[in-house]
């Protein structure tokens, strides 16, 4: 192999591994994805372990997580009972899926916080004895009402964004 080509190969794998770690994922996860992305044919877990010089356990855990994120897929190879993997080469799809999952998770979290806060305020309302507490309850309810409006607008916007990306392929 050409020395510069070999350097480019290793630079890409190491660079994506480093980038992955700065984004909150493991370095190994990034390296596995980069290795598969540059591979012209599917690789087995053993192939990846040898090329990256990592433990099979680490490779297995990280490849499973990459599968769950839709960044790699398991493929069947005729004549072999081992699992083989290839990278999803549509980077736009990976980014869109990641943004979608993250946004949905956060929207669900905001909804749950609002609902729980409303429940607690209702309990407080039933136990409120003085005007100061009643004033605070009214104030909190008003703030939650505003937050709920923002949540609904953001959720609607997210739905439109997802529909747009689905229709356009972006």
Buried (B, 14 or more C-beta within 10 A) or exposed (E): EEEEEEEEBEEBBBEBBEEBBEEEBBBBBBBBBBBBBEBEEBBBBEBBBEBBEBEEEBBBBBBEBBBEBBBBBEEEEEEEEEBBBBBBEEEEBBEBBBBBEEBEEEBEEBBEEBEEBBEEBEEBBEEBEEEEEEEBBEEBBEEBEEBBEEBEEBBEEBEEBBEEBEEEEE
